[in-house]
Amino acid sequence: MVLSSLTKQISDRIEPRLKDVVPDINRALRKPREGTDRLDNDRLLAALNGVYLLSAVHDCRDSSALNALFDQARSQSGQTLEMHLQRNLELLRQNPADAPVGTRMEAGIKMAEIRFNPEYAETLRRARAAAERRG
């Protein structure tokens, strides 16, 4: 949640600046239609800063090592959660009163809710409740 919040805050701060990059470049590099042709150092600096920002964002997006690591971790976390949830569900069916299994199952369901979606978590909660009722 902290990482998500930080990412949103950064995105919220960067987004308006990214929208200004092209207009800043136009204002900095376009010759005035009227009047004296003089450089505006503030506009040049704003345009240059915008291009640096664009480059930095591009480099972050194209970090293939990080993207590959993220994709791998996401895929493996989903597989691992499904495996453990299935195993713990089977253990609950065998012994519904097993408190540690129930606790692990609930933690796994919460992880599945975050990793997959609330609907999947609700399906798991219903399966857990059915397993507990059978016992």
N, C-alpha and C positions, 0 to 999 in steps of 0.2 A: 504494500500500500504506500509506503514511503517513497519507493522508487517511482511508482505511478504518479504520485502527487508531484514529485520533483519534475518528472518529465512533462506533466501538464503545465506546471508553472513556467518552465523553460520555454515550452512551445508557445504559451500565451505571450511571453515577452518577445520571442523571436518573430512570431507571425507578422505583427505589424511592420516590423523592420524589413522583413523579406518583401512585403508588398511595396515598400518604398524604394527598393533597389533599382528597378527600371526607371521610374520617374527621376530618381536622383542622378542616374547616369545620363538621362536625357537633359536634365537641367545643367549638369556639369559640363557636358561635352557638346551641347548644341550652341551654335553661334547665335547671339541675340539677333532678332529680326530688325530691331531698331536700336538706335543709340550707339554708343561706343562699345567696341568689342574688347571687353576686358575679362580677365579670369576672376572667378569667384572662388577663392580658396576654401571657403566653408562648404560650398557645393561639391568641389572636387574631393575634399576630405570625406564628406558624407557618401559620395559615390564609391570612393575607394574602400571605405569601411564596409559598405554594403557588399561589395564584391568579395572582400575578405570573409565576411559572414557567410555568404553564399558558398564559398569554397570550403569553409569549415563544416558547414552543414552537409555538403556533398561528401566530404571525406568521412564524416561520421556515418552517413547512410551507406556508403560503399565499403565499409569495413567488412570485407568478406569473412575474415577470421571470426569476428564477433557475430556476424549473421549466421555463419555455419555453426558456431558454438550454441547460439540461441536456438536454432532449428533443431539441433541434436538434443539439447537439454529438454526442449518442449516435447519432442517426440518420445524420448525415453521416459520423461516424467509421466506422460499419459499412459504408456504401456505398463510402467511400474505400478501406478495407481490402480489400474484395472486389475492387474494380477493380484495385488495385495487385498483389494476390496473383495475380489472373488474368493480368495482363500479365507479371509476373515468371515465372510458371509457363510461359507461352508462350516467353519468352526462354530459360529453362532447357531447354526441349524443343529449341530451335534450337541452343543451345550449352551443353551440360551442364557444361563445364569453366570457365565464366565465374564466377570467384570472387566478384566484387562482387554479381552477381545472386543467387548462392547465399546470400551473407550477408544481402542485403536480404530474400530469401525467408524465411530463418530468423527474422529479426527480425519480419517481417510475420506469420509463423505464431505467434510468441509473443504478438504483439498480438491476433491473432484468438482465441487461447486465453483471454486475459483478457477481451476484448470479447464473444466469443460463448460458447464453452465448450470443454472439452478434447476432446470428440468431434470437433468441427469441425476443431480443430487437428490431430488425429490423421489425419483424412481428407486434410488438406492435406499432412501429412508423407508419407503414402503416395503422393500424387500427385507430390510432389517426387522421392521415391525412384524412382518409375516413370519420370519424365522423365529422371533421371540415368542409369538403366539403359539406356534407349533409345539414349543417346549412346555 
